[in-house]
Every structure is written in structure tokens, then in C-alpha cells.
Amino acid sequence: MLIKVKVHAKSKRSLLIKKSHDSFEVFIKAEPVEGRANDELIMLIANHFAVLPNKVRIVRGAKSQHKILEIRTNDG
């Protein structure tokens, strides 16, 4: 499954808001330095979808605020 994510780094708290069936807005505490924000994003998304973090990968936008993530679930 592919989802679109808009990320707000350096937020006061971590929060995931569902905008539509495949679109999320995510606020994370980490700074976008040395991949820390991406790491926190992957952990938050994995937690939300109840998958392991290695089942989530950034397909597009690794250095952008707008990202496309792939989530591989156990059911296909």
C-alpha cells in the first residue's frame, strides 16, 4: 500500500492525522538532520499500521516535507 505524507519536523509533540484514505499529516519532534526525522516518521507509521518498521519505506521524498511511503502488510 502506498500513502502520501506531509511531515512537520521539530514539532512540540508527535502526532499523526489522517486526511483521507491514503493521505496523512504527521507532526514529529525530531529535527530533519541525519535522517532522524525520517526514522521517527517510519516508527510512527509502523506503529499506526501495526507493522514492523522494516515493512515501511520511503519511496519518494526522503529529503522533502512531502513523501510517499510504502507499507508492506502481512496480508499482501
C-alpha positions in Angstrom: 0.0 0.0 0.0 1.2 3.5 -0.8 0.4 6.6 1.3 1.1 10.3 0.9 2.5 12.0 3.9 3.2 15.7 4.7 5.7 15.9 7.5 6.2 18.8 10.0 9.5 18.3 11.8 10.6 19.9 15.1 7.1 19.9 16.5 6.3 20.1 20.2 4.8 16.5 20.1 4.4 13.6 17.8 1.0 13.3 16.1 -0.4 11.5 13.1 -3.6 13.0 11.4 -5.4 11.0 8.7 -6.5 13.4 5.9 -8.0 10.7 3.6 -7.8 7.0 3.0 -4.2 7.3 1.7 -3.1 10.7 3.0 -1.7 11.7 6.4 -0.2 14.8 8.0 2.4 14.0 10.6 4.0 16.1 13.3 7.2 14.8 14.7 9.6 16.0 17.4 12.9 15.1 15.6 14.8 17.6 13.6 15.4 16.8 9.9 19.1 16.2 10.5 21.0 12.9 9.6 17.7 11.1 8.9 16.3 11.5 12.4 13.0 12.9 11.3 12.6 10.1 8.7 13.4 7.5 11.3 10.8 8.9 13.7 8.3 9.1 10.8 8.9 5.4 10.0 8.4 4.4 13.6 5.2 6.4 13.9 3.7 5.0 10.7 4.7 1.4 11.6 3.1 1.8 15.0 -0.1 3.2 13.4 -0.4 0.4 10.9 0.7 -2.3 13.4 3.7 -3.5 11.3 7.4 -3.7 11.9 9.4 -0.7 11.0 11.3 -2.7 8.3 7.9 -3.0 6.5 7.8 0.8 5.9 10.0 2.5 3.4 10.2 6.0 1.9 9.6 5.6 -1.9 9.8 9.3 -2.8 10.7 12.5 -0.9 13.4 11.4 1.6 14.7 15.0 1.8 11.3 16.6 1.3 8.4 17.6 3.5 6.1 15.7 1.1 6.7 12.0 1.0 5.3 8.8 -0.5 5.7 5.7 1.8 5.2 2.1 1.0 3.7 -0.1 3.7 4.0 -3.9 3.3 1.4 -5.6 5.4 1.2 -9.3 6.2 -2.0 -9.7 4.2 -0.3 -8.7 1.0 
